[in-house]
């Protein structure tokens, strides 16, 4: 993202070296997502590529109790404040791999990427970000201040045409959960660790906080 007039001056290298010098002794892991044009750049600084898995499950809809679902709009300031408040109090979705303190990036996605896919389930006090694509329910995020039974939640937002649920994060233990290699369409994950620290393999970084 360097202006054409200032390219080939080593600015990207200088910036990355500055970041590493500031944080490498303060953190166990540094990671980022790179587009396909710069995958040769980050290994020069000790970053290694990590492959991710995608979690999914076959689904057969059964009749469930109706739920009151209110659609939110990521471009409406009142709804964004509501989402921010919920995100700041949220409970982690998974004990395997999750992020904390990333509500700012989440709001970016709500505003610019998924403004029309945000729903509030009033009885459950849960915000769900999801959409249906070709009979597949894509579950992007579940925001709540309490533990949420994901399977019960899915039964309320899926419909009779749903045949598969795709999780765009690493879910907790669910029955009949499967995994497959995640395509690199949305960027390649690069990780730099210190000492004997390792980044968990075969996981899926939450899509709503990728940066």
N, C-alpha and C positions, 0 to 999 in steps of 0.2 A: 504493500500500500504506500510505497514511497513515490513522491511526485517524480515524473519522468526527468525533470531537470536536475534531480539530486540522486539519481541512481548510480550504482557502481562506485560508490564512495565508501562502502563498508559501514553504512549507518545501521543497517539491520544487525550486523555483527556487534557493533559497539553497544547497541541497545540491549541485546541479549546478554552480552558479557556483563553489563551493568546490573541487570536483573539477577543473574546468577551470583555475582559477587555480593549482592545485598541479602539474598535469601537462602543460598545453599547451606549455610551453617545454622539456619533457623528452622528448616523444614526437613522432613524425612523423604518426601516425594514432591517432585515438581512435574506437572504434566500439562499438555496442551494438545489441541487438535489442529492439524495442518492440512491444507488443501493439496491436491495432487501435484501442483506445480513446484512445491518447495519441500518435497519429502527427502531430498538429498541434503538439505541445509542443516536440519537439527541433529542428525547423527554426529556432525562435526563437534558438537558441544556435549556429547555424552548422553544424548537422548536415544532411546531404543524404541522401535515400533512394537506396539502391543495389539494383538488381534482381540476383537470383542465378540461375544456371543449375543444372539437375540433370543429372548424367551417368549414362548407362545404356548397356547393350549387349544385343543379342539373344543368346540362348544356346541351344546345342544340346549336350546332354550326351553325352560319350563315355566309355567304360569306362576307368577309371584305377586305379592301384594303391590298395589300401585304406590308410586312415590311422587312426592311433590318436587319437581325439578324446575328451577328458575334459571333461565339463560342469562349469562353475563356477557358484557361486551368489553373486550380488552382496550377499546378506544374511548371508553367513557370514564372520565376521571373518578367518579364515585365508585365504579366497579373496580378500578385499579387500586384505589385506597382499601377497598374491602379485601381484595386478593392479597395486597401487601400485608395487611394486619394478620390475615390467616397464615401467610407464609412465614412471618416472623415468629409465630407460635407453633409452627408445625412440628409434628412428631416424625421421626425418620421412617421411611417406608420399608427399609430393609436393614437388617443387621449385617448383611453380607457386603453391601456397597451402597453408600448414600452420601449426600453432601449436606453441609450445614452453612448457614450464613450466606446463602447464595440467592436471596430474594431479589436482589437487583437485576441479576441476569434473567431470572424467571419472569420479572415484569417486562423485560425487553422482549421476550418471546410472546408474552400475552399481548403486548401492544403491536408487535410487528409481524409475528408469524402465525399465531393461533388466536386472533381476537374473536373469531366466530365459533370457536370450539370449546368454550368455557361454560360449565354448568355448576350450579349450586344445589345440592341435595339437602333440602331444608330439615327434614326429620333426622338425617344422619349428621348434619352439620359438617358436610364434606364438599370441597370444591373438586370437581373432576374435569380434566382437560382430555378430550377424546374426540374421535370421529369415526364414522363408518366408511370403509372403502371396499367395494366389491364383496359385500357380505363378511368383511373382516372388521372387527372392532379394534381400532388402534388406541391404546390407552397410554397417553403421554405423561400424565401426572395425577396424583391423588394427594390433596392438601387437606390435612386435618390435624387438630391438636391432640388427638387421641388415636389409639390403635384402631385400624379399620379392617374388618373382615372382607378382603378383596373379592372373594368369590360371591358373597352376598351382594356386594356393590355391583358387580358385573351383571348379576341377574336382574338388577333394576334398570340398568342403562342399555343392555343388549336387547335385541328383538328376535322375533321368530325366524328371521332370515340370517341371523348371525351364525357362522360356522367356525369361526376362529377368533381368538383374542390374542393380539400381539402387544407385548409389554415393551415400552420404550424406556425401561429402567430395569434394574435388577430386583425382582420381586422377592418377597419372603417365601416361606415354604407353602406351596400350593399343590393340591393333588393333580395328577396328570399333567404336570408341567414338562415341556420339552424345550430343547434349545438347538440352535443352528448358528453357523458362522454369520456374523453381521456383515453385510456389504459395506464397502468403504465409500459409499456415495456421499456421506455427510462429513467426510474428513477422516484423516488417519490419526489415531491416538499415539502420541509419543510420550514416553515417561523417562524421567531421570531420577534415580534413587541415590541415597547416600548410605554408606556402610553396608550393613546386611539387610537393610529394608527392602521390601519387595512390593510391587503393585499386584493386587489380586488378579489372577488370570481367569479367562472364561467368564467374565462378567460383562455387564452392559452399563456404561456410564449414563446417568440420567440425561435424556435428550434435552430437557428444559433448562439445563445449566451448562450445556456445552459451550466452550469459548476457546 
